[in-house]
């Protein structure tokens, strides 16, 4: 079993139950899934960029990515409906906890000039989104073999109803949020 899953079962449920004033342990919010996606610039012109991004995302997450396609045509971007524009992975259960563990313990401390995650990046329903500027912060990706530096979006979907309960859940997991600057 993943280390973060054990921590959730043994520590976080009891802590959040007391902190949020919940009577039932099943009412405590949990992480449902983590979605990792990469949008590739000019993927329709250079297939090698897309193939490299798919390979890196598969290496980072341990799961084969799905190639995403354009939903509509945009003339300004020279994009037609159905063109391949990126890739994404939805992680659940064991892989989700292992990815989050590597993200918190290894990748985020390796981000250059990292001062913490923005606590205002919630969507209003307790789901948190963040972006990384390069995939090289994960040790699985060899920087010598990476030809294209590519950013990625990470969305953590929770069962929390509000941003405050989602923030409490992710803080309990150990995500490093910025301190509030409001005095």
LOBA-846797 format. One record per atom (N, C-alpha, C): y, x, z. Coordinates in steps of 0.05 Angstrom, whole numbers, padded with zeros to 5 digits, always signed. Atoms other than C-alpha are relative to their C-alpha. Layout:
N
YXZ/...
//
This chain:
183
-00024+00017+00000/+00000+00000+00000/+00025+00018+00000/-00024-00016+00003/+00070+00025-00016/+00014+00002+00028/-00014-00005-00026/+00112+00054+00041/+00021-00020+00006/-00021+00021-00004/+00170+00005+00031/-00012-00027+00006/+00013+00026-00005/+00122-00054+00031/-00009-00001+00029/+00008-00002-00028/+00094-00031+00098/+00024-00003+00019/-00025+00001-00016/+00165-00022+00125/+00010-00029+00000/-00009+00028+00001/+00182-00093+00102/-00016-00017+00018/+00017+00017-00016/+00122-00124+00135/+00002+00006+00030/+00001-00007-00028/+00125-00085+00200/+00027+00001+00014/-00026-00003-00013/+00200-00075+00212/+00021-00019-00009/-00023+00014+00011/+00247-00111+00165/-00002-00030+00006/+00002+00029-00005/+00219-00182+00174/+00009-00006+00028/-00008+00005-00028/+00227-00179+00250/+00030+00004+00003/-00029-00006-00003/+00296-00147+00245/+00017-00021-00013/-00016+00021+00013/+00323-00197+00194/-00003-00027+00012/+00004+00026-00013/+00292-00256+00229/+00018-00003+00024/-00018+00001-00024/+00331-00238+00292/+00030+00001-00009/-00028-00003+00009/+00395-00217+00254/+00011-00025-00013/-00009+00023+00015/+00398-00279+00210/-00005-00026+00016/+00005+00023-00017/+00375-00326+00266/-00020-00020-00013/+00021+00017+00013/+00313-00352+00228/-00023-00004+00019/+00023+00007-00017/+00256-00387+00264/-00027+00008-00012/+00026-00004+00013/+00202-00375+00212/+00002+00027-00016/+00001-00025+00014/+00182-00307+00184/-00001-00004-00030/+00001+00005+00028/+00170-00338+00116/+00028-00008-00012/-00027+00006+00009/+00244-00358+00112/+00017+00026-00004/-00014-00025+00004/+00264-00284+00113/+00001+00007-00030/-00001-00006+00028/+00289-00263+00044/-00017+00024-00007/+00017-00022+00009/+00246-00216+00003/+00009+00008-00028/-00006-00009+00027/+00252-00176-00061/-00022-00011-00019/+00019+00012+00018/+00219-00215-00118/-00008+00019-00023/+00006-00018+00023/+00225-00166-00176/+00024+00019-00004/-00020-00019+00008/+00264-00107-00203/-00001+00002-00031/-00001-00002+00029/+00287-00107-00276/+00016+00025-00007/-00012-00025+00010/+00303-00040-00308/+00003-00002-00030/-00005+00003+00029/+00336-00042-00376/+00017+00023-00011/-00017-00020+00013/+00366+00007-00425/+00009-00011-00027/-00011+00008+00026/+00412-00013-00482/+00006+00026-00015/-00002-00025+00015/+00410+00040-00537/+00021-00004-00021/-00021+00000+00020/+00472+00054-00578/-00011+00009-00027/+00009-00006+00027/+00457+00053-00653/-00030+00002-00002/+00029-00001+00001/+00383+00040-00640/-00010-00010-00027/+00009+00010+00026/+00378+00002-00706/+00004+00021-00022/-00004-00021+00020/+00403+00064-00744/-00019+00024+00005/+00016-00023-00006/+00362+00117-00708/-00023-00008+00018/+00024+00010-00015/+00292+00096-00687/-00009+00020+00021/+00009-00020-00019/+00280+00162-00651/+00013-00004+00028/-00014+00006-00026/+00332+00143-00597/-00015-00022+00015/+00014+00022-00013/+00295+00079-00583/-00028+00009+00010/+00026-00010-00008/+00227+00113-00582/+00001+00018+00025/-00003-00018-00023/+00252+00166-00533/+00007-00016+00025/-00007+00017-00023/+00283+00112-00488/-00024-00015+00011/+00025+00014-00008/+00218+00073-00487/-00018+00019+00015/+00018-00020-00012/+00179+00136-00470/+00011+00007+00028/-00012-00007-00026/+00228+00154-00413/-00003-00023+00020/+00002+00023-00017/+00228+00084-00385/-00028-00005+00009/+00029+00003-00007/+00152+00081-00386/-00007+00022+00021/+00005-00021-00018/+00150+00148-00350/+00012-00005+00028/-00015+00005-00025/+00201+00127-00297/-00013-00023+00015/+00010+00025-00014/+00171+00058-00282/-00030-00002+00002/+00029+00002+00000/+00097+00068-00296/-00010-00024-00014/+00007+00025+00014/+00096+00007-00341/+00012+00001-00028/-00010-00001+00028/+00103-00002-00416/+00023-00019-00004/-00024+00018+00003/+00173-00029-00433/-00003-00019-00024/-00002+00020+00022/+00187-00089-00477/+00025+00007-00016/-00023-00005+00017/+00233-00077-00536/+00016-00025-00002/-00017+00023+00002/+00293-00123-00534/+00014-00001-00027/-00012+00004+00027/+00324-00152-00597/+00026-00016+00003/-00026+00014+00000/+00394-00179-00613/-00005-00030-00003/+00002+00029+00001/+00401-00253-00601/+00016-00012-00023/-00017+00010+00022/+00457-00262-00652/+00013+00023-00015/-00013-00020+00016/+00493-00224-00706/+00029+00004+00009/-00027-00007-00006/+00557-00187-00690/+00010+00020-00021/-00008-00016+00023/+00593-00160-00751/+00015+00025+00009/-00015-00023-00009/+00639-00113-00712/-00018+00023+00009/+00019-00020-00009/+00578-00076-00685/-00021+00007-00021/+00020-00002+00022/+00540-00079-00752/-00028-00007+00011/+00025+00008-00013/+00486-00117-00716/-00008-00027-00011/+00010+00025+00010/+00442-00172-00744/-00020-00011+00020/+00018+00013-00018/+00400-00222-00707/-00028+00011-00004/+00027-00010+00001/+00331-00194-00690/-00003+00030-00001/+00002-00029+00000/+00349-00120-00693/-00006+00010+00028/+00007-00012-00026/+00320-00076-00638/+00024+00015+00011/-00024-00012-00012/+00375-00056-00590/-00005+00013+00028/+00005-00011-00026/+00341-00034-00525/-00028-00005+00009/+00026+00005-00012/+00282-00039-00478/+00004-00007+00029/-00001+00007-00028/+00268-00068-00410/-00028-00003+00012/+00024+00002-00015/+00215-00071-00356/+00005-00017+00024/-00001+00016-00024/+00203-00123-00302/-00022+00010+00019/+00020-00010-00019/+00169-00093-00241/-00004-00020+00023/+00007+00018-00022/+00134-00134-00188/-00021+00014+00018/+00020-00009-00020/+00091-00121-00126/+00000+00030+00005/+00004-00028-00006/+00064-00050-00118/+00019+00018-00015/-00018-00017+00017/+00102-00018-00176/+00029-00003+00007/-00027+00006-00008/+00166-00051-00153/+00007+00017+00025/-00006-00014-00025/+00162-00021-00083/-00001+00030-00005/+00001-00029+00005/+00142+00048-00110/+00025+00009-00015/-00025-00006+00015/+00201+00047-00159/+00024+00001+00019/-00023+00001-00018/+00250+00026-00105/-00001+00024+00020/+00003-00023-00018/+00223+00081-00059/+00011+00025-00014/-00009-00024+00015/+00235+00134-00113/+00030-00002-00005/-00028+00003+00005/+00303+00105-00129/+00017+00007+00025/-00015-00004-00025/+00327+00106-00056/-00003+00029+00009/+00005-00026-00013/+00295+00172-00034/+00006+00023-00019/-00002-00023+00018/+00300+00215-00097/+00023-00003-00020/-00019+00002+00023/+00343+00188-00154/+00029-00003+00009/-00028+00004-00008/+00406+00163-00118/+00012+00025+00013/-00012-00025-00011/+00416+00228-00078/+00005+00021-00022/-00004-00019+00022/+00412+00266-00145/+00023-00008-00018/-00022+00008+00017/+00469+00226-00176/+00025+00016+00007/-00024-00016-00004/+00531+00269-00185/+00023-00017+00011/-00023+00014-00013/+00591+00249-00141/-00007-00027+00010/+00009+00026-00010/+00552+00193-00109/+00012-00006+00027/-00013+00008-00025/+00591+00157-00054/-00011-00026+00011/+00012+00024-00010/+00547+00097-00044/+00002-00022-00021/+00001+00022+00018/+00532+00032-00080/+00022-00020+00008/-00021+00020-00004/+00585-00022-00088/-00012-00025+00013/+00011+00024-00012/+00570-00079-00039/+00009-00026-00013/-00010+00024+00013/+00608-00127-00084/-00014-00005-00027/+00014+00002+00025/+00558-00120-00142/-00022-00021+00001/+00019+00022-00002/+00521-00183-00122/+00009-00022-00019/-00006+00020+00020/+00518-00243-00169/+00007-00027+00012/-00006+00025-00013/+00532-00298-00118/-00025-00014+00011/+00025+00012-00010/+00459-00315-00106/-00019+00021+00013/+00016-00020-00015/+00436-00252-00070/-00014+00021-00017/+00012-00020+00017/+00415-00211-00131/+00020+00023-00005/-00017-00024+00001/+00442-00140-00137/-00005+00015-00027/+00002-00016+00025/+00457-00101-00202/+00015+00026+00003/-00013-00027+00000/+00474-00028-00210/-00006+00014-00026/+00004-00015+00025/+00480+00021-00267/-00002+00030+00007/+00001-00029-00002/+00460+00094-00273/+00009+00011-00027/-00011-00010+00024/+00495+00137-00324/-00020+00017-00016/+00020-00016+00014/+00434+00180-00341/-00027-00004+00012/+00028+00003-00010/+00359+00176-00336/-00010+00026+00012/+00009-00026-00009/+00355+00249-00316/+00000+00003+00031/+00000-00001-00030/+00365+00233-00241/-00028-00005+00010/+00028+00004-00007/+00291+00214-00240/-00015+00026-00006/+00014-00026+00004/+00247+00277-00232/-00022-00002-00021/+00021+00003+00020/+00195+00248-00280/+00009+00008-00028/-00011-00006+00026/+00241+00260-00339/+00007+00029-00001/-00006-00029+00003/+00243+00332-00363/+00026+00003-00015/-00026-00003+00013/+00316+00350-00378/-00001+00017-00026/+00001-00017+00023/+00295+00403-00429/-00010-00016-00025/+00011+00015+00023/+00257+00352-00472/+00016-00026-00006/-00016+00024+00005/+00309+00296-00466/+00023+00007-00020/-00020-00005+00021/+00351+00296-00530/+00024-00018+00003/-00022+00019-00003/+00392+00234-00515/+00002-00008+00029/-00005+00008-00027/+00423+00222-00448/+00007-00030-00001/-00002+00029+00002/+00418+00147-00436/+00003-00012+00028/-00003+00014-00025/+00442+00102-00380/-00020-00023+00003/+00018+00022-00004/+00403+00045-00349/+00012-00019+00020/-00008+00021-00019/+00416-00020-00312/-00024-00008+00017/+00021+00007-00018/+00376-00038-00251/+00009-00025+00015/-00006+00025-00013/+00375-00109-00224/-00022-00006+00020/+00019+00006-00021/+00342-00125-00157/+00003-00030+00006/+00000+00029-00003/+00324-00199-00155/-00013-00007+00027/+00010+00007-00027/+00317-00227-00084/-00003-00030+00003/+00002+00029-00006/+00299-00294-00054/+00022-00009+00018/-00023+00007-00017/+00364-00293-00014/+00017-00021-00013/-00017+00021+00010/+00410-00352-00021/+00029+00009-00004/-00028-00009+00001/+00476-00316-00009/+00002+00030-00003/-00005-00029+00002/+00506-00247-00021/-00004+00014+00026/+00002-00013-00026/+00509-00233+00053/-00029+00004+00009/+00028-00003-00008/+00435-00245+00065/-00014+00021-00019/+00010-00020+00019/+00419-00204+00002/+00008+00028+00008/-00010-00026-00010/+00463-00147+00028/-00015+00009+00025/+00015-00007-00025/+00429-00150+00096/-00028+00010-00007/+00027-00008+00008/+00361-00146+00062/-00001+00028-00012/+00000-00026+00014/+00378-00087+00017/+00009+00022+00019/-00007-00020-00020/+00412-00050+00075/-00024+00007+00017/+00024-00005-00016/+00348-00059+00115/-00020+00017-00014/+00018-00016+00016/+00309-00028+00058/+00010+00029-00002/-00011-00027+00000/+00356+00032+00061/+00017+00007-00024/-00018-00006+00022/+00400+00025+00000/+00026+00009+00011/-00025-00011-00011/+00462+00067+00012/+00025-00013-00012/-00024+00014+00008/+00522+00020+00007/+00024+00014+00010/-00025-00010-00009/+00594+00042+00012/+00009-00015+00025/-00012+00014-00023/+00630+00026+00077/+00024-00016-00010/-00024+00017+00008/+00683-00029+00071/+00025+00015+00006/-00025-00014-00004/+00751+00002+00060/+00022-00020+00010/-00019+00020-00010/+00786-00063+00081/+00005+00004+00030/-00006-00006-00028/+00823-00049+00145/+00009-00025+00015/
//
